[in-house]
């Protein structure tokens, strides 16, 4: 089995695994998008290695493997940025929900029940 065929099979298994995670609702489609883009790029590089070599030398990389490491690090940085953004949004939502819950508890403790007589 050639390295190229092994790379294609591995990428197809990765894409299938991502599809399974989406169908089981363990991964949202917006997070899977980067994985699908990566899969497509890797399949193209496996099918046409001359493109990978051309790109790496055009961008000034001495070795093609250095270019692959650069792409991998760039992809991981995109994932970290995406997840950091999600964590920030969720932290804000948790803070807002905690504050709303504290207000509701305060209203219940004061016997107000969250309902004014004017609202009835």
C-alpha positions in Angstrom: 0.0 0.0 0.0 1.5 3.3 -1.0 1.7 6.3 1.3 -0.6 8.3 -0.9 -3.4 5.6 -0.7 -2.9 5.3 3.1 -3.3 9.1 3.4 -6.5 9.1 1.4 -8.0 6.3 3.4 -7.0 8.0 6.7 -8.6 11.3 5.6 -11.8 9.5 4.5 -12.0 7.7 7.9 -11.6 11.1 9.6 -14.4 12.6 7.5 -16.6 9.7 8.2 -16.0 9.9 11.9 -16.9 13.6 11.8 -20.1 12.8 10.0 -20.9 10.2 12.7 -20.3 12.7 15.5 -22.6 15.1 13.7 -25.4 12.5 13.3 -25.1 11.5 17.0 -25.3 15.2 17.9 -22.0 15.1 19.6 -20.5 17.7 17.3 -22.2 20.7 15.9 -22.0 21.5 12.2 -20.3 24.8 12.7 -17.4 23.1 14.5 -17.3 20.3 11.9 -16.8 22.8 9.0 -13.1 23.3 9.7 -12.6 19.5 9.9 -14.3 19.0 6.5 -12.2 21.8 5.0 -9.1 20.1 6.4 -10.2 16.8 5.0 -10.7 18.2 1.5 -7.3 19.9 1.5 -5.6 16.7 2.7 -7.3 14.6 0.0 -6.2 17.2 -2.6 -2.7 17.1 -1.4 -2.7 13.3 -1.3 -4.0 13.0 -4.8 -1.8 15.8 -6.2 1.4 15.9 -4.2 3.0 18.1 -6.9 0.7 20.9 -5.9 1.9 20.6 -2.3 5.5 20.6 -3.4 4.9 23.6 -5.6 3.1 25.6 -2.9 5.7 24.8 -0.3 8.6 26.0 -2.5 6.6 29.0 -3.8 6.1 30.1 -0.2 9.8 29.7 0.6 9.7 26.5 2.6 12.9 24.3 2.2 11.1 21.1 2.8 7.5 20.0 2.1 7.2 18.6 5.5 7.9 22.0 7.0 5.0 23.4 5.0 2.7 20.6 6.2 3.7 21.4 9.8 2.9 25.0 9.1 -0.5 24.1 7.8 -1.2 21.9 10.8 -0.2 24.6 13.3 -2.3 27.2 11.4 -5.3 24.9 11.4 -4.9 24.2 15.2 -4.7 28.0 15.8 -7.9 28.5 13.9 -9.6 25.8 16.1 -8.3 27.4 19.3 -9.5 30.8 18.2 -12.9 29.4 17.3 -13.2 27.6 20.6 -12.0 30.6 22.6 -14.7 32.7 21.0 -17.3 30.1 21.9 -16.1 29.9 25.5 -16.2 33.7 25.8 -19.8 33.8 24.6 -20.8 31.0 26.9 -19.1 32.7 29.9 -21.2 35.8 29.2 -24.3 33.8 28.9 -23.6 32.0 32.2 -23.0 35.3 33.9 -26.3 36.7 32.6 -28.2 33.6 33.7 -26.6 33.6 37.1 -27.6 37.2 37.6 -31.1 36.6 36.5 -31.4 33.6 38.8 -30.1 35.7 41.7 -32.7 38.4 41.0 -35.5 35.8 40.9 -34.3 34.3 44.2 -34.2 37.7 45.7 -37.7 38.4 44.6 -38.9 35.1 46.0 -37.2 35.7 49.3 -38.8 39.1 49.7 -42.2 37.5 49.2 -42.8 39.5 46.0 -42.9 36.4 43.8 -41.7 38.5 40.9 -45.2 39.9 40.3 -46.4 43.4 41.2 -50.0 44.0 42.2 -50.2 46.5 39.3 -49.5 43.7 36.9 -52.5 41.6 38.0 
